[in-house]
Structure formats: structure tokens, C-alpha cells
Amino acid sequence: MQATREQVLDALSEGPVAGPALADRLDVSRAAVWKHVEQLRAEGFEIDSGDGGYELVSVPEFGASAVAYGLEAPFEIEYHDSIDSTNRRARELATDGRSDVAVLADEQTGGRGRLDRAWASPSGGVWLSLALRPGVPIAHAPAFTLAAAVAVTRAAREAGVDARIKWPNDVVVGDDERKLAGVLTEVEGEADRVDWVVVGIGSNVNVDPAALPDEADATSVQDAVGPVDRRAFTQRLLEEFDALRRDLDAVVPAWRADATTLGKRVRVETPGGTVEGEAVDVSFPGALVVDTGEERVTITAGDCEHLRPA
């Protein structure tokens, strides 16, 4: 959000303030104050004009300025009512040298998941892709996937949903592990250094379950606890992710604490074949360790299925 506009919002949130007093306080013209107020109104902020001056009454439910206002993480928000893919747009921004941009949408028309699977992205969700330039070895990139899964899980729990993480990138709910969110990370760079990372996060937040495909075995925050504040959910997600990306050593312990995969018997389809056994650990930057009974196998990529107890 533009800095002066945010200062205007901060002042209006404290109570009625006269336009001339606000202009003096911010060292801008009265006309500039009026323009900022009108722009905020156009973006959905409800601002009263009474005898005491301007006063912020309410913040819009969603959108760039709504999410940026009060966000305690250094992300620029680019918002779309509808877009084919937030990951595609974030790749464009990253390729152009941009960083710390969160591409956010109410709806995606061409969302994709891992292995190029279709991802339903109806209105009411939080469809978000982060364009990052972290300056880490490319081998560390999977840690950003784990960090995103932890961030979504924490946001969901704050909203009242008992979410857990299924390796490598799914946030699930309930004993039947219905999918609440997924993460798709894309990377460009050389072996010793990442050029850019795009972390795509798709979260079924205020989504009617009827809008989700039956075969996806999906759920939503709304289905679990009713509609929630998407603005607060998105802010919490971004703030948690920002804290974790700044301390990658903390990511795996945080992931372990939220995991549903560890301790379960699993079958993992990998590029080199099928591995079956007990999932006993995750090692940095995100590899699953499976005890087959004969050996411990470390898996860096694959499709993981939780098996029912014998």
C-alpha cells in the first residue's frame, strides 16, 4: 500500500480527524488528503465524513489494500478478482526481477497442482503466489514448500480448524484427511544459488463444498467452522511464512509439529519406484525418511499415500 495512504488510514482508525489537521500532520495538501480518502472509498473502505472530520468505519473483506493494511510482513500485494493462475503471474514478476510480491486472487480459472493436476479455485478461496528471490542454494528450495504448509496450517488453526500437514505439500482436515490447501513451488536458478522461487498456495477458505469437485475429496474452512475473515486469514498466512523463510532452520521442526504423515505407514510413488514402510522423519530441506523394515530410505520427491493400519 502506498505509504501516505496507509498513514491516512492509521489516522482515520484512531477516530474522527479533520481534513486540514490531517493534511498538516502528514505534510501534504488538503486536496491530497481528499484524493486519498476518495481512493480508499473506491477500494471498499467505509469512511464517514462528519462534523468531527473523517473516520474509518470498516475495512473491505478482501483485496490488495485490505490485506496490505495492518500486514506485518514486507509483501507487496497484487490483487485480481479473477486470474488464470497466480503462479503464472508470479513467475512473470520473478523473471522481471521483482521480489516479495504476493499475487492474490479471489478466483483462478486455470489453477494447477503438483504433476500438472487441475486445482479447483472458485471464488471465496485464498489463491496466493509469492514471488521471492531468497539467495539460497537451489537444494534448499523445498524448505519454502514446507514453510508455506506450516503457515497455512497455523492460519487455519487460528480460524478454528484442526488442520494437519500431509507430506509433501497438502494441508488436510479430519481422520479422512480431506484436503484444505496445497502448495506448488517452482524454482529457477543454478545449483549453487536460486534465481527466484515462486510459492503457490491454494486454500479453500470461504468456499462452498458444493463448488469443489467430488473426486477431489476436499473441504474448506467454511465447511468446518463457517465463513471466516479472509483478510485476517491471508495476513496470518503471510506473516507466518515471512517469519519461517527468515529462519529456514526452524522450518523442519515446525513442520514435524504439525505433521500427520509421521508415524504412519505410507506408500510413496517416486521416480525410482515405489517405497513402502513407516514414515519416521523429515530431514532438511523437506525429504521424507521411510523405514521399510530393511532400510531407511530418504525420499526427496514423490506421491505419498497414507495406508490403513493392518
N, C-alpha and C positions, 0 to 999 in steps of 0.2 A: 504494500500500500504506500502511496505517496506520503512522504514524511509529514508535510504540513497538514494533509487531510487527516492523518492519524492524530496529530496534535489537536486538531479541531474536534475530533470525536472524543478524545480524552477530556477536553474541556467541557464539552456538552454533557458527558456522562456524569460530571460532578454536580450538575444542577443547572438551572437557568443562568445564562450568561448573555449579556447584551452584545450585539454585533460590534459596536465601537470598542468596547472593553476587550473583546476577543481579538480584534484587529491590533490593538495596542500590545496585548500580551504576546502575540505571535509575530509582531513587527511586520504586518502585511496590511494591505489596503482593505477598507470596508468592502469594496467590490470583490476582492479576492475571497474574503470570508463568505460572502453571499454565494459566489460561484462554487465554493467547496460544499456549502450546505446543500445547494441545489443538486450537485453531482451525487452527493451521498443519498439524497432523497431518491434520485433516479436509480440508484443501485439497491434500493429497498430499505434503507434506514429510515425509520419513522422519527421525524424531528418536529417538535412543536415550536411555534412562534407565539409566545405570549407577552404579557406586559413586562415580565422579568427578562425576556430575551429568548434565545434558542435553548432547547433542552432535548437530549436524546431520550426517546421513549422506548424504542425497541430496535433490535438488530435483525437483519434478514436471516431466514433459516439457513441459507446456503449461498454460495457464490464467492468470488475472489476476495472482495473487500470484507465480507463477513468472516471468512476463515482467517484472513490476514490480521483482522482486528483482534488484538489481545493474544496473538500467537507468539509463544515464547520459543521460537526456533527460526533460524535465518533463511527461510524459504520464500522465494517469490512465488506467488500463486497465479497461475494462468488457468482461467475457468472457461468451460464450454458447457452450454446446455446439452448439446449432443455432439459427439465426435465419433469417427470410425474407430480410432484406437488411441488411447492416451500414450501407450508405449511408442507408437509410430511418431507422434508429435514430439515426445521427449527425446527420441533418437535424433530428430531433426535439430532440436535445440542443442543437444550434446555435441553433435557433429559440427555445429556452428560455433562451438567453443563456450556455450553457456553452461552454467553450473548452479546447483542449488535452486533449481526451478521445479515446482510441483505442478504438473499438469493434471487438473482436476475436472471431472465431468459428472453431470447428473445421469447421463446415459451414454453407452457405447453401442454403436451399430455393428462393429466388426471386431469385438474383443476376442482375444485368443489366449489360451493357456499353454501349459507345457506340451511339447510334442505337437504343437500347432493345433491343438484341440479347440473347438469352439467354446467360448465362455459367454454365457448369457449375462447381459449387462443392462437390465431395464432401469427405467427412471426410479430414483429413490435410493440407489446404492451409492457407495463411495468408490468411484473408479479413479485411480490415482497413479501417476507415474512420476518418479523422481529422476531428474537428470543430474548426475553427480560427476565430479572429476576428483576422486579421492586421493590420487597419487600413491597407490599401494601396489605391491606386486599382484600380477593377474591371478596368481594362485589363491590370493586372499578374497577374491570376489564372492565366493559362496557365502562368506560371513554376512554380506549385506542381505542375502535372502533370509538367513536365519534371523537377522536383526529385524527385518520387516515383519516376519511371522510373530516374533515376540511383541512388537509394537502393536500389531492388530489385536493380538490376544489380550494385552493389557487394556486397550481401549474397549474391547468387548466386555471384559470383566468389570470395568468401571461402569459400563452401561447395564450391568446386571446379568450378563450371560456367562455361564461357566464354560468358557472356551478352552481348548487344548490344541497342541500342535502335533500333526502327523507328518513324519519325515517324508520328503524334504521341505514341502512348501505349503501344506494345507492347514488351515485353522478349522477345527471341527468341534461339534457340539453333541453331547449325549453319548450313551452307550453304543448307539448305532452309528456314531461318528458321521453325522450329516455335515456336509461342507458349508462353512460360513464364509470363508475367504481363501484366496490363493495368491501366490506370489510368483511372478515371472521376471527373472533377472537376465539382462542382456549386457554383454561386455565387449569393448573394443580396446585393443592395446597390444603391446609386446609382452614377452614372457616376464621381463623384469619390472614392468610398470603398466598400470591401467591408463588408457587414454580417457575413457569415460565408462560409466556404469549407468544403466537405466534399470531402476527397480520399479516394476509394475505391481500394484496391489489392487486386487478386486475384492470388495467387501459387500456382502449382501446386508445392508443396514435396514433402511425403511422400505423393504421390498416385500410385496405381497407374495406369499409362497406360490400362489396360482400363476405368477409371472415367471416362475422358474421351471425349467423342463423337468418332467417327472423322472426321466432316466438319470438326471444329474445327482439325485439323492442329496439335494441341497436344502438349506434352511436359511433363515435370516434373523437378524436381531429383532425385527418387528414380530416375527413368528414366535420368538422365545419370550419376549418381555413387553411387546407393544412398541409403538413408534418412539424413537429417541431423538435427541438433538444431534443432527448430523454434523452441524458446525463443531460442537464440542467433541464429538467422536473423531472427526478429522484432525482437529487441533491436538488432541491427546495422542493420536497415532503419530503425527509428525514430530511432536515433542519427544516421545519415547524413542522413535527411530533416530532422531538427532543425537540424543544422549548416547545411544548404543554405538552409532557409527564413529563417535569420537573416542570410544574405548572398545576397540574390537576384541580385546582380551576378555571383556565382560560378556560377550555375546553368547558363547557356548554355554557357560554356566547358567545364564538367564534362559536359554533355550531348554536346557535339561530340566529346569524347574517347571517349565510349562508343557513338557512333552507327554504325549500319550503313547508314543511308539516304544519307548524304553521299557524293557521288561516283558514285552510281548513277543510271541512267536510270529515271524514275518516271512514272507516270500518276496524277494526283490528281483525283478527282471532288469538285468544290466546289459550293457553292450557285449559283455563277455559271456553271458549266460545267466542262469537262474541260481540265486543263492537263497537257501532256506535255513532258518535257525532262530535263535533268540537275539533280539536287538539289545545289546548290553551297554552301548555308549555312543556318543557322538564326539568326534575329535575335531579340533580346529583345522580348517575353517568351516566344516559342516559335513564331514564324512561320517557315514553310519557304520558302526562296528557290529558285526553279526557273528555270534558264536554258533557254528554249525554242529558242534559236538565233536568235531575232529580238528577244527582250527578256528581262529578268529579272522574274519575277512573284513577288510576295510573297503567300503563302497563309496565312491565319490559321486556317482550318478545312477539313477535307476527309478523304476516304478515300484513302490512299496505297497504290499498288501498285508494287512493285519489278519492273521489266521485265528480261527476259533480254537480255544483250548481243546486238547484231545479228550 
